Amino acid sequence: MKTLLEKKEKRERIVMITAYDTITARLVDEAGVDVILVGDSLGMVLLGYSSTLQVTMDDMVRHVAAVARAEPRAMIVGDMPFMSYEASVSEAVHNAGKLLAAGADAVKIEGGGESYGDVIRALRRAGIPVMAHVGLTPQRYKLLGGYRLMGKTASEALEVIRDAIAAEEEGAFAVVIEFTAWEVAKTITEKLSIPTICIGSGPYCDGQVLVVHDALGLTPNPPPFTKQYANLAETIRGAVEQYAREVREGVFPDEKRYWGMKKGEYGKLIDMLENGKEHRNHFRLKYNK
Ligand code: KIV
């Protein structure tokens, strides 16, 4: 948290990206990101759900633990899934504790200090660092009227800004700002002393976050604000097509990729099978004699 705060003070941009498994966490950590978010976006990009609403605490604990096994240098933030913090403060504390026990360094809730100030305060009191999330909060897409740009009007912008300011006041250590008008994100970034990390909210933030599957070109319909830095879908499809072709043509496995018995043992085996009791037993079993 101290490092992220120092980065804001020095105007060094913070890099956050999602990861949900050990191998990807290791790779993004080696690439030098500051924060790995085990986002509930895993419901859509990994598990094939149409929204994040079906993601459970068990899903989050499993994937936070997988990322933690990579032992990254980067901070691990675990997302609190839908209905793990909304119903009561005590449930929120227990569930956040499960993510920390699984290896997260901090948790993220969708909401700021106006909407979830009591939760932020309680988590902080329990010793759990909290990242808030304002603007478009996908767990509330039904209430918001879909996945839409937030803060296009002055009154809606003010609501988002107030939620972010209150998040800092209640004790959040950082705020994600998702899909707001850039002016909203800029205002929040200037007003807060904790870092802001943006997705789809423009460049005037202390950091940026992307869903790793979007950045790597693995999602068929990524949101318009993401950028594709690789086309892994094409690479994977091409590699698997080649593998299938080679299996069908008998090219794979080639002689470098299979191993035989010790010299002379195969002859002995044939002999055993043809003349030994293994042959008689097999014969007896086969014909029930
Ligand atoms: O779940 C997620 O990946 C997120 C990011 C989009 C910020 O919340």
py3Dmol code that shows the C-alpha trace and the ligand (Angstrom):
import py3Dmol

protein = """\
ATOM      1  CA  MET A   1       0.000   0.000   0.000  1.00  0.00           C
ATOM      2  CA  LYS A   2       2.901   2.289   0.905  1.00  0.00           C
ATOM      3  CA  THR A   3       4.519   1.644  -2.486  1.00  0.00           C
ATOM      4  CA  LEU A   4       1.311   2.535  -4.313  1.00  0.00           C
ATOM      5  CA  LEU A   5       0.927   5.713  -2.302  1.00  0.00           C
ATOM      6  CA  GLU A   6       4.536   6.681  -3.050  1.00  0.00           C
ATOM      7  CA  LYS A   7       3.895   6.064  -6.727  1.00  0.00           C
ATOM      8  CA  LYS A   8       0.966   8.494  -6.633  1.00  0.00           C
ATOM      9  CA  GLU A   9       3.107  11.086  -4.845  1.00  0.00           C
ATOM     10  CA  LYS A  10       5.925  10.675  -7.403  1.00  0.00           C
ATOM     11  CA  ARG A  11       3.417  10.631 -10.271  1.00  0.00           C
ATOM     12  CA  GLU A  12       4.587   7.181 -11.356  1.00  0.00           C
ATOM     13  CA  ARG A  13       1.716   5.304 -12.956  1.00  0.00           C
ATOM     14  CA  ILE A  14       0.457   2.135 -11.255  1.00  0.00           C
ATOM     15  CA  VAL A  15      -0.048  -0.993 -13.374  1.00  0.00           C
ATOM     16  CA  MET A  16      -2.745  -3.459 -12.384  1.00  0.00           C
ATOM     17  CA  ILE A  17      -3.944  -6.462 -14.391  1.00  0.00           C
ATOM     18  CA  THR A  18      -6.155  -9.421 -13.570  1.00  0.00           C
ATOM     19  CA  ALA A  19      -4.970 -13.019 -13.247  1.00  0.00           C
ATOM     20  CA  TYR A  20      -6.852 -16.043 -11.998  1.00  0.00           C
ATOM     21  CA  ASP A  21      -4.366 -18.913 -12.058  1.00  0.00           C
ATOM     22  CA  THR A  22      -0.798 -19.679 -11.019  1.00  0.00           C
ATOM     23  CA  ILE A  23       0.865 -19.662 -14.459  1.00  0.00           C
ATOM     24  CA  THR A  24      -0.684 -16.370 -15.565  1.00  0.00           C
ATOM     25  CA  ALA A  25       0.071 -14.777 -12.189  1.00  0.00           C
ATOM     26  CA  ARG A  26       3.710 -15.807 -12.536  1.00  0.00           C
ATOM     27  CA  LEU A  27       3.899 -14.362 -16.064  1.00  0.00           C
ATOM     28  CA  VAL A  28       2.285 -11.013 -15.254  1.00  0.00           C
ATOM     29  CA  ASP A  29       4.469 -10.728 -12.163  1.00  0.00           C
ATOM     30  CA  GLU A  30       7.590 -11.413 -14.250  1.00  0.00           C
ATOM     31  CA  ALA A  31       6.370  -8.669 -16.609  1.00  0.00           C
ATOM     32  CA  GLY A  32       6.590  -6.272 -13.655  1.00  0.00           C
ATOM     33  CA  VAL A  33       3.007  -5.287 -12.820  1.00  0.00           C
ATOM     34  CA  ASP A  34       2.389  -3.617  -9.444  1.00  0.00           C
ATOM     35  CA  VAL A  35      -0.940  -5.217  -8.569  1.00  0.00           C
ATOM     36  CA  ILE A  36      -2.602  -8.496  -9.577  1.00  0.00           C
ATOM     37  CA  LEU A  37      -6.376  -8.340  -9.301  1.00  0.00           C
ATOM     38  CA  VAL A  38      -8.156 -11.669  -8.942  1.00  0.00           C
ATOM     39  CA  GLY A  39     -11.319 -10.099 -10.322  1.00  0.00           C
ATOM     40  CA  ASP A  40     -14.798 -11.561 -10.302  1.00  0.00           C
ATOM     41  CA  SER A  41     -14.506 -10.995 -14.074  1.00  0.00           C
ATOM     42  CA  LEU A  42     -13.291 -14.601 -13.911  1.00  0.00           C
ATOM     43  CA  GLY A  43     -16.978 -15.555 -13.999  1.00  0.00           C
ATOM     44  CA  MET A  44     -17.235 -14.252 -17.542  1.00  0.00           C
ATOM     45  CA  VAL A  45     -13.756 -14.827 -18.962  1.00  0.00           C
ATOM     46  CA  LEU A  46     -12.981 -18.190 -17.327  1.00  0.00           C
ATOM     47  CA  LEU A  47     -16.275 -19.788 -16.366  1.00  0.00           C
ATOM     48  CA  GLY A  48     -18.481 -18.707 -19.272  1.00  0.00           C
ATOM     49  CA  TYR A  49     -21.159 -16.893 -17.236  1.00  0.00           C
ATOM     50  CA  SER A  50     -23.012 -14.019 -18.879  1.00  0.00           C
ATOM     51  CA  SER A  51     -22.326 -11.700 -15.909  1.00  0.00           C
ATOM     52  CA  THR A  52     -20.390 -11.692 -12.640  1.00  0.00           C
ATOM     53  CA  LEU A  53     -23.510 -12.297 -10.550  1.00  0.00           C
ATOM     54  CA  GLN A  54     -23.083 -16.080 -10.427  1.00  0.00           C
ATOM     55  CA  VAL A  55     -19.528 -15.933  -9.029  1.00  0.00           C
ATOM     56  CA  THR A  56     -19.304 -17.394  -5.504  1.00  0.00           C
ATOM     57  CA  MET A  57     -16.951 -17.008  -2.546  1.00  0.00           C
ATOM     58  CA  ASP A  58     -15.711 -20.551  -3.237  1.00  0.00           C
ATOM     59  CA  ASP A  59     -14.747 -19.501  -6.790  1.00  0.00           C
ATOM     60  CA  MET A  60     -12.884 -16.479  -5.463  1.00  0.00           C
ATOM     61  CA  VAL A  61     -11.076 -18.381  -2.702  1.00  0.00           C
ATOM     62  CA  ARG A  62      -9.960 -21.086  -5.184  1.00  0.00           C
ATOM     63  CA  HIS A  63      -8.573 -18.553  -7.673  1.00  0.00           C
ATOM     64  CA  VAL A  64      -6.977 -16.262  -5.077  1.00  0.00           C
ATOM     65  CA  ALA A  65      -5.173 -19.332  -3.679  1.00  0.00           C
ATOM     66  CA  ALA A  66      -4.036 -20.302  -7.199  1.00  0.00           C
ATOM     67  CA  VAL A  67      -2.596 -16.821  -7.779  1.00  0.00           C
ATOM     68  CA  ALA A  68      -0.972 -16.771  -4.327  1.00  0.00           C
ATOM     69  CA  ARG A  69       0.827 -20.050  -5.150  1.00  0.00           C
ATOM     70  CA  ALA A  70       2.763 -18.093  -7.787  1.00  0.00           C
ATOM     71  CA  GLU A  71       4.254 -16.153  -4.844  1.00  0.00           C
ATOM     72  CA  PRO A  72       4.237 -12.893  -6.811  1.00  0.00           C
ATOM     73  CA  ARG A  73       6.159  -9.822  -5.787  1.00  0.00           C
ATOM     74  CA  ALA A  74       3.094  -7.798  -6.867  1.00  0.00           C
ATOM     75  CA  MET A  75       0.266  -7.093  -4.438  1.00  0.00           C
ATOM     76  CA  ILE A  76      -2.670  -9.534  -4.755  1.00  0.00           C
ATOM     77  CA  VAL A  77      -6.158  -7.996  -4.524  1.00  0.00           C
ATOM     78  CA  GLY A  78      -9.091 -10.411  -4.257  1.00  0.00           C
ATOM     79  CA  ASP A  79     -12.497  -9.293  -5.486  1.00  0.00           C
ATOM     80  CA  MET A  80     -15.466  -9.713  -3.143  1.00  0.00           C
ATOM     81  CA  PRO A  81     -18.175 -11.389  -5.258  1.00  0.00           C
ATOM     82  CA  PHE A  82     -21.830 -10.400  -5.473  1.00  0.00           C
ATOM     83  CA  MET A  83     -23.687 -10.926  -2.149  1.00  0.00           C
ATOM     84  CA  SER A  84     -20.528 -11.533  -0.127  1.00  0.00           C
ATOM     85  CA  TYR A  85     -20.561  -8.051   1.494  1.00  0.00           C
ATOM     86  CA  GLU A  86     -23.931  -6.414   0.768  1.00  0.00           C
ATOM     87  CA  ALA A  87     -26.196  -8.181   3.263  1.00  0.00           C
ATOM     88  CA  SER A  88     -24.311  -7.466   6.463  1.00  0.00           C
ATOM     89  CA  VAL A  89     -21.061  -5.997   7.731  1.00  0.00           C
ATOM     90  CA  SER A  90     -20.229  -9.123   9.711  1.00  0.00           C
ATOM     91  CA  GLU A  91     -20.667 -11.350   6.642  1.00  0.00           C
ATOM     92  CA  ALA A  92     -18.417  -8.945   4.726  1.00  0.00           C
ATOM     93  CA  VAL A  93     -15.677  -9.223   7.371  1.00  0.00           C
ATOM     94  CA  HIS A  94     -15.872 -13.040   7.462  1.00  0.00           C
ATOM     95  CA  ASN A  95     -15.785 -13.325   3.677  1.00  0.00           C
ATOM     96  CA  ALA A  96     -12.938 -10.832   3.267  1.00  0.00           C
ATOM     97  CA  GLY A  97     -11.051 -12.819   5.910  1.00  0.00           C
ATOM     98  CA  LYS A  98     -11.409 -15.934   3.744  1.00  0.00           C
ATOM     99  CA  LEU A  99      -9.758 -14.140   0.808  1.00  0.00           C
ATOM    100  CA  LEU A 100      -6.884 -12.979   3.009  1.00  0.00           C
ATOM    101  CA  ALA A 101      -6.475 -16.499   4.403  1.00  0.00           C
ATOM    102  CA  ALA A 102      -6.315 -17.769   0.800  1.00  0.00           C
ATOM    103  CA  GLY A 103      -3.406 -15.425   0.094  1.00  0.00           C
ATOM    104  CA  ALA A 104      -4.824 -12.025  -0.906  1.00  0.00           C
ATOM    105  CA  ASP A 105      -3.069  -8.913   0.428  1.00  0.00           C
ATOM    106  CA  ALA A 106      -6.239  -6.828   0.110  1.00  0.00           C
ATOM    107  CA  VAL A 107      -9.841  -7.062  -1.067  1.00  0.00           C
ATOM    108  CA  LYS A 108     -11.907  -5.014  -3.489  1.00  0.00           C
ATOM    109  CA  ILE A 109     -15.590  -4.225  -3.057  1.00  0.00           C
ATOM    110  CA  GLU A 110     -17.825  -2.672  -5.708  1.00  0.00           C
ATOM    111  CA  GLY A 111     -18.852   0.580  -4.110  1.00  0.00           C
ATOM    112  CA  GLY A 112     -17.392   3.589  -2.375  1.00  0.00           C
ATOM    113  CA  GLY A 113     -17.840   5.287   0.969  1.00  0.00           C
ATOM    114  CA  GLU A 114     -21.351   6.601   0.339  1.00  0.00           C
ATOM    115  CA  SER A 115     -22.666   3.176  -0.608  1.00  0.00           C
ATOM    116  CA  TYR A 116     -20.490   0.889   1.557  1.00  0.00           C
ATOM    117  CA  GLY A 117     -18.771   3.122   4.118  1.00  0.00           C
ATOM    118  CA  ASP A 118     -19.771   0.800   6.979  1.00  0.00           C
ATOM    119  CA  VAL A 119     -18.185  -2.189   5.206  1.00  0.00           C
ATOM    120  CA  ILE A 120     -14.956  -0.305   4.405  1.00  0.00           C
ATOM    121  CA  ARG A 121     -14.717   0.856   8.027  1.00  0.00           C
ATOM    122  CA  ALA A 122     -15.344  -2.614   9.458  1.00  0.00           C
ATOM    123  CA  LEU A 123     -12.831  -4.268   7.141  1.00  0.00           C
ATOM    124  CA  ARG A 124     -10.207  -1.706   8.018  1.00  0.00           C
ATOM    125  CA  ARG A 125     -10.900  -2.228  11.732  1.00  0.00           C
ATOM    126  CA  ALA A 126     -10.387  -5.960  11.158  1.00  0.00           C
ATOM    127  CA  GLY A 127      -6.996  -5.237   9.566  1.00  0.00           C
ATOM    128  CA  ILE A 128      -8.116  -5.896   5.996  1.00  0.00           C
ATOM    129  CA  PRO A 129      -6.986  -3.374   3.365  1.00  0.00           C
ATOM    130  CA  VAL A 130      -9.850  -2.380   1.061  1.00  0.00           C
ATOM    131  CA  MET A 131      -9.833  -1.145  -2.507  1.00  0.00           C
ATOM    132  CA  ALA A 132     -13.094   0.615  -3.407  1.00  0.00           C
ATOM    133  CA  HIS A 133     -14.643   0.563  -6.906  1.00  0.00           C
ATOM    134  CA  VAL A 134     -16.815   3.412  -8.219  1.00  0.00           C
ATOM    135  CA  GLY A 135     -18.421   4.411 -11.512  1.00  0.00           C
ATOM    136  CA  LEU A 136     -19.680   1.388 -13.401  1.00  0.00           C
ATOM    137  CA  THR A 137     -20.028  -1.392 -10.847  1.00  0.00           C
ATOM    138  CA  PRO A 138     -20.843  -4.481 -12.941  1.00  0.00           C
ATOM    139  CA  GLN A 139     -22.429  -6.361 -10.010  1.00  0.00           C
ATOM    140  CA  ARG A 140     -25.158  -3.673 -10.145  1.00  0.00           C
ATOM    141  CA  TYR A 141     -25.590  -3.601 -13.931  1.00  0.00           C
ATOM    142  CA  LYS A 142     -29.297  -4.410 -13.662  1.00  0.00           C
ATOM    143  CA  LEU A 143     -29.928  -1.421 -11.416  1.00  0.00           C
ATOM    144  CA  LEU A 144     -27.687   0.860 -13.493  1.00  0.00           C
ATOM    145  CA  GLY A 145     -29.459  -0.046 -16.725  1.00  0.00           C
ATOM    146  CA  GLY A 146     -26.639  -2.051 -18.298  1.00  0.00           C
ATOM    147  CA  TYR A 147     -22.897  -1.656 -18.771  1.00  0.00           C
ATOM    148  CA  ARG A 148     -22.882   2.028 -19.591  1.00  0.00           C
ATOM    149  CA  LEU A 149     -20.662   5.081 -19.293  1.00  0.00           C
ATOM    150  CA  MET A 150     -21.202   6.677 -15.880  1.00  0.00           C
ATOM    151  CA  GLY A 151     -21.134  10.363 -14.987  1.00  0.00           C
ATOM    152  CA  LYS A 152     -22.225  11.822 -18.303  1.00  0.00           C
ATOM    153  CA  THR A 153     -24.399  14.353 -16.473  1.00  0.00           C
ATOM    154  CA  ALA A 154     -23.209  16.701 -13.729  1.00  0.00           C
ATOM    155  CA  SER A 155     -25.540  15.177 -11.143  1.00  0.00           C
ATOM    156  CA  GLU A 156     -24.474  11.601 -11.835  1.00  0.00           C
ATOM    157  CA  ALA A 157     -20.816  12.705 -11.945  1.00  0.00           C
ATOM    158  CA  LEU A 158     -21.226  14.290  -8.506  1.00  0.00           C
ATOM    159  CA  GLU A 159     -22.643  11.050  -7.088  1.00  0.00           C
ATOM    160  CA  VAL A 160     -19.615   9.074  -8.343  1.00  0.00           C
ATOM    161  CA  ILE A 161     -17.175  11.701  -7.054  1.00  0.00           C
ATOM    162  CA  ARG A 162     -18.836  11.762  -3.607  1.00  0.00           C
ATOM    163  CA  ASP A 163     -18.724   7.964  -3.411  1.00  0.00           C
ATOM    164  CA  ALA A 164     -14.959   8.031  -4.157  1.00  0.00           C
ATOM    165  CA  ILE A 165     -14.203  10.832  -1.676  1.00  0.00           C
ATOM    166  CA  ALA A 166     -16.148   9.007   1.032  1.00  0.00           C
ATOM    167  CA  ALA A 167     -14.214   5.796   0.235  1.00  0.00           C
ATOM    168  CA  GLU A 168     -10.986   7.550   1.180  1.00  0.00           C
ATOM    169  CA  GLU A 169     -12.592   9.056   4.286  1.00  0.00           C
ATOM    170  CA  GLU A 170     -13.803   5.629   5.435  1.00  0.00           C
ATOM    171  CA  GLY A 171     -10.331   4.123   5.014  1.00  0.00           C
ATOM    172  CA  ALA A 172      -9.993   2.611   1.515  1.00  0.00           C
ATOM    173  CA  PHE A 173      -6.350   2.528   0.331  1.00  0.00           C
ATOM    174  CA  ALA A 174      -7.159   2.884  -3.396  1.00  0.00           C
ATOM    175  CA  VAL A 175     -10.136   3.294  -5.710  1.00  0.00           C
ATOM    176  CA  VAL A 176     -10.907   1.653  -9.029  1.00  0.00           C
ATOM    177  CA  ILE A 177     -12.831   3.986 -11.331  1.00  0.00           C
ATOM    178  CA  GLU A 178     -14.615   2.035 -14.049  1.00  0.00           C
ATOM    179  CA  PHE A 179     -16.117   3.422 -17.264  1.00  0.00           C
ATOM    180  CA  THR A 180     -16.799   7.014 -16.230  1.00  0.00           C
ATOM    181  CA  ALA A 181     -16.458  10.185 -18.280  1.00  0.00           C
ATOM    182  CA  TRP A 182     -12.763  11.150 -18.111  1.00  0.00           C
ATOM    183  CA  GLU A 183     -13.605  14.416 -16.324  1.00  0.00           C
ATOM    184  CA  VAL A 184     -15.038  12.427 -13.417  1.00  0.00           C
ATOM    185  CA  ALA A 185     -11.902  10.270 -13.077  1.00  0.00           C
ATOM    186  CA  LYS A 186      -9.646  13.325 -13.361  1.00  0.00           C
ATOM    187  CA  THR A 187     -11.562  15.182 -10.653  1.00  0.00           C
ATOM    188  CA  ILE A 188     -11.458  12.189  -8.309  1.00  0.00           C
ATOM    189  CA  THR A 189      -7.727  11.655  -8.929  1.00  0.00           C
ATOM    190  CA  GLU A 190      -7.015  15.302  -8.101  1.00  0.00           C
ATOM    191  CA  LYS A 191      -9.175  15.323  -4.981  1.00  0.00           C
ATOM    192  CA  LEU A 192      -7.991  12.071  -3.403  1.00  0.00           C
ATOM    193  CA  SER A 193      -4.678  11.421  -1.733  1.00  0.00           C
ATOM    194  CA  ILE A 194      -5.068   7.642  -2.242  1.00  0.00           C
ATOM    195  CA  PRO A 195      -4.340   6.210  -5.711  1.00  0.00           C
ATOM    196  CA  THR A 196      -7.011   5.889  -8.389  1.00  0.00           C
ATOM    197  CA  ILE A 197      -6.797   2.990 -10.835  1.00  0.00           C
ATOM    198  CA  CYS A 198      -8.900   3.350 -13.947  1.00  0.00           C
ATOM    199  CA  ILE A 199     -10.501   1.142 -16.544  1.00  0.00           C
ATOM    200  CA  GLY A 200     -12.302   2.873 -19.396  1.00  0.00           C
ATOM    201  CA  SER A 201     -12.146   6.236 -17.588  1.00  0.00           C
ATOM    202  CA  GLY A 202      -9.315   7.940 -19.402  1.00  0.00           C
ATOM    203  CA  PRO A 203      -5.666   8.768 -18.801  1.00  0.00           C
ATOM    204  CA  TYR A 204      -5.874  11.196 -15.851  1.00  0.00           C
ATOM    205  CA  CYS A 205      -5.647   8.528 -13.175  1.00  0.00           C
ATOM    206  CA  ASP A 206      -2.809   7.228 -11.003  1.00  0.00           C
ATOM    207  CA  GLY A 207      -2.933   3.842 -12.693  1.00  0.00           C
ATOM    208  CA  GLN A 208      -4.712   1.590 -15.142  1.00  0.00           C
ATOM    209  CA  VAL A 209      -6.188  -1.898 -14.943  1.00  0.00           C
ATOM    210  CA  LEU A 210      -7.098  -4.367 -17.679  1.00  0.00           C
ATOM    211  CA  VAL A 211      -8.653  -7.807 -17.696  1.00  0.00           C
ATOM    212  CA  VAL A 212      -5.780 -10.035 -18.807  1.00  0.00           C
ATOM    213  CA  HIS A 213      -7.914 -12.041 -21.266  1.00  0.00           C
ATOM    214  CA  ASP A 214      -8.900  -8.790 -23.022  1.00  0.00           C
ATOM    215  CA  ALA A 215      -5.284  -7.583 -23.167  1.00  0.00           C
ATOM    216  CA  LEU A 216      -4.097 -10.898 -24.592  1.00  0.00           C
ATOM    217  CA  GLY A 217      -6.827 -11.120 -27.224  1.00  0.00           C
ATOM    218  CA  LEU A 218      -8.634 -14.115 -25.746  1.00  0.00           C
ATOM    219  CA  THR A 219     -12.119 -12.624 -25.345  1.00  0.00           C
ATOM    220  CA  PRO A 220     -14.381 -12.560 -28.423  1.00  0.00           C
ATOM    221  CA  ASN A 221     -16.240  -9.316 -27.569  1.00  0.00           C
ATOM    222  CA  PRO A 222     -14.092  -7.181 -25.264  1.00  0.00           C
ATOM    223  CA  PRO A 223     -15.416  -3.834 -23.968  1.00  0.00           C
ATOM    224  CA  PRO A 224     -14.579  -0.900 -26.267  1.00  0.00           C
ATOM    225  CA  PHE A 225     -12.127   0.688 -23.794  1.00  0.00           C
ATOM    226  CA  THR A 226      -9.746  -2.284 -23.621  1.00  0.00           C
ATOM    227  CA  LYS A 227      -6.658  -2.649 -25.778  1.00  0.00           C
ATOM    228  CA  GLN A 228      -5.466  -5.929 -27.269  1.00  0.00           C
ATOM    229  CA  TYR A 229      -1.695  -6.331 -26.857  1.00  0.00           C
ATOM    230  CA  ALA A 230      -1.525  -9.831 -28.384  1.00  0.00           C
ATOM    231  CA  ASN A 231      -3.749 -12.166 -30.345  1.00  0.00           C
ATOM    232  CA  LEU A 232      -3.481 -15.326 -28.277  1.00  0.00           C
ATOM    233  CA  ALA A 233      -6.814 -16.631 -29.602  1.00  0.00           C
ATOM    234  CA  GLU A 234      -5.224 -16.888 -33.038  1.00  0.00           C
ATOM    235  CA  THR A 235      -1.981 -18.327 -31.642  1.00  0.00           C
ATOM    236  CA  ILE A 236      -3.832 -20.996 -29.626  1.00  0.00           C
ATOM    237  CA  ARG A 237      -6.167 -21.924 -32.471  1.00  0.00           C
ATOM    238  CA  GLY A 238      -3.218 -22.227 -34.881  1.00  0.00           C
ATOM    239  CA  ALA A 239      -1.149 -24.324 -32.457  1.00  0.00           C
ATOM    240  CA  VAL A 240      -4.004 -26.732 -31.709  1.00  0.00           C
ATOM    241  CA  GLU A 241      -4.838 -27.069 -35.429  1.00  0.00           C
ATOM    242  CA  GLN A 242      -1.206 -28.038 -36.072  1.00  0.00           C
ATOM    243  CA  TYR A 243      -1.252 -30.545 -33.181  1.00  0.00           C
ATOM    244  CA  ALA A 244      -4.475 -32.135 -34.512  1.00  0.00           C
ATOM    245  CA  ARG A 245      -2.992 -32.335 -38.021  1.00  0.00           C
ATOM    246  CA  GLU A 246       0.198 -33.967 -36.749  1.00  0.00           C
ATOM    247  CA  VAL A 247      -1.696 -36.548 -34.692  1.00  0.00           C
ATOM    248  CA  ARG A 248      -3.897 -37.423 -37.652  1.00  0.00           C
ATOM    249  CA  GLU A 249      -0.906 -37.673 -40.009  1.00  0.00           C
ATOM    250  CA  GLY A 250       1.176 -39.710 -37.553  1.00  0.00           C
ATOM    251  CA  VAL A 251       3.810 -36.963 -37.316  1.00  0.00           C
ATOM    252  CA  PHE A 252       3.355 -36.568 -33.550  1.00  0.00           C
ATOM    253  CA  PRO A 253       4.864 -38.047 -31.467  1.00  0.00           C
ATOM    254  CA  ASP A 254       8.185 -38.158 -33.337  1.00  0.00           C
ATOM    255  CA  GLU A 255      11.080 -40.384 -32.224  1.00  0.00           C
ATOM    256  CA  LYS A 256      12.491 -37.784 -29.831  1.00  0.00           C
ATOM    257  CA  ARG A 257       9.309 -37.960 -27.752  1.00  0.00           C
ATOM    258  CA  TYR A 258       8.875 -41.633 -26.855  1.00  0.00           C
ATOM    259  CA  TRP A 259      10.981 -44.208 -25.002  1.00  0.00           C
ATOM    260  CA  GLY A 260      11.391 -48.004 -25.027  1.00  0.00           C
ATOM    261  CA  MET A 261      12.240 -50.810 -22.646  1.00  0.00           C
ATOM    262  CA  LYS A 262      15.751 -51.870 -21.631  1.00  0.00           C
ATOM    263  CA  LYS A 263      17.668 -53.738 -24.348  1.00  0.00           C
ATOM    264  CA  GLY A 264      16.524 -57.368 -24.649  1.00  0.00           C
ATOM    265  CA  GLU A 265      13.471 -56.905 -22.390  1.00  0.00           C
ATOM    266  CA  TYR A 266      10.934 -56.657 -25.174  1.00  0.00           C
ATOM    267  CA  GLY A 267      11.988 -60.091 -26.539  1.00  0.00           C
ATOM    268  CA  LYS A 268      11.649 -61.529 -23.034  1.00  0.00           C
ATOM    269  CA  LEU A 269       8.195 -59.969 -22.698  1.00  0.00           C
ATOM    270  CA  ILE A 270       7.009 -61.506 -25.987  1.00  0.00           C
ATOM    271  CA  ASP A 271       8.316 -64.858 -24.824  1.00  0.00           C
ATOM    272  CA  MET A 272       6.504 -64.546 -21.502  1.00  0.00           C
ATOM    273  CA  LEU A 273       3.288 -63.559 -23.199  1.00  0.00           C
ATOM    274  CA  GLU A 274       3.430 -66.409 -25.703  1.00  0.00           C
ATOM    275  CA  ASN A 275       4.720 -69.246 -23.516  1.00  0.00           C
ATOM    276  CA  GLY A 276       4.292 -68.224 -19.913  1.00  0.00           C
ATOM    277  CA  LYS A 277       1.398 -68.392 -17.506  1.00  0.00           C
ATOM    278  CA  GLU A 278       0.386 -64.814 -18.306  1.00  0.00           C
ATOM    279  CA  HIS A 279      -0.636 -66.126 -21.719  1.00  0.00           C
ATOM    280  CA  ARG A 280      -2.567 -69.067 -20.226  1.00  0.00           C
ATOM    281  CA  ASN A 281      -4.292 -66.838 -17.655  1.00  0.00           C
ATOM    282  CA  HIS A 282      -5.251 -64.349 -20.316  1.00  0.00           C
ATOM    283  CA  PHE A 283      -6.580 -67.202 -22.479  1.00  0.00           C
ATOM    284  CA  ARG A 284      -8.541 -68.635 -19.577  1.00  0.00           C
ATOM    285  CA  LEU A 285     -10.061 -65.280 -18.682  1.00  0.00           C
ATOM    286  CA  LYS A 286     -10.869 -64.417 -22.241  1.00  0.00           C
ATOM    287  CA  TYR A 287     -12.691 -67.655 -23.013  1.00  0.00           C
ATOM    288  CA  ASN A 288     -13.897 -68.299 -19.477  1.00  0.00           C
ATOM    289  CA  LYS A 289     -12.228 -71.755 -19.326  1.00  0.00           C
TER     290      LYS A 289
END
"""
ligand_1 = """\
8
KIV
O -13.449 -8.050 -11.901
C -12.627 -7.323 -12.465
O -11.783 -7.773 -13.244
C -12.645 -5.900 -12.165
C -11.856 -4.986 -13.037
C -12.516 -4.793 -14.328
C -11.569 -3.716 -12.355
O -13.334 -5.497 -11.267
"""
view = py3Dmol.view(width=600, height=400)
view.addModel(protein, "pdb")
view.setStyle({"model": 0}, {"cartoon": {"style": "trace"}})
view.addModel(ligand_1, "xyz")
view.setStyle({"model": 1}, {"stick": {}})
view.zoomTo()
view.show()
